[in-house]
Amino acid sequence: MIKLKRSTRRILAELLKAHGKLDAFTLFKRSMMSFTEFARSTETLFSEKLAGEDDAGVVFLTKTGRDYINRIEPIAGIRKWREVPEHLTVGPHSLDDPYIPNIRILDKGTFFMNEESVD
């Protein structure tokens, strides 16, 4: 496997987020790096056949590039901190379950409540 710099991997990730192709100027702006670093990184991608460029200036991700970025960053989609622990989960609510709203949050004008009785 090829060892790429972080800036080159960032360009690959931006291309993957953009569904595989992006205008060269837009890719440059989204990568948020200097132009010389961007030019070196894209040249590396082109020479390694991880990305290509068509006549209109659109940079596209090749199958090799897509496989490479999916292999080095497969964990990016897994977010352990978003998983709810089992002891905190509750089963689905039934339509017959009672619901008692917080009376302080209700609109006093809509429900014709006396404002002194709410507090």
Stockholm file with secondary structure:
# STOCKHOLM 1.0

chainA/1-119         MIKLKRSTRRILAELLKAHGKLDAFTLFKRSMMSFTEFARSTETLFSEKLAGEDDAGVVFLTKTGRDYINRIEPIAGIRKWREVPEHLTVGPHSLDDPYIPNIRILDKGTFFMNEESVD
#=GR chainA/1-119 SS CCCCCHHHHHHHHHHHHTTTEEEHHHHHHHHTSCHHHHHHHHHHHHHTTSEEECTTSEEEECHHHHHHHHHHCGGGGCCGGGSCCGGGCCCCCCTTSCCCCCTTTSCTTTTTCCHHHHC
#=GC SS_cons         CCCCCHHHHHHHHHHHHTTTEEEHHHHHHHHTSCHHHHHHHHHHHHHTTSEEECTTSEEEECHHHHHHHHHHCGGGGCCGGGSCCGGGCCCCCCTTSCCCCCTTTSCTTTTTCCHHHHC
//
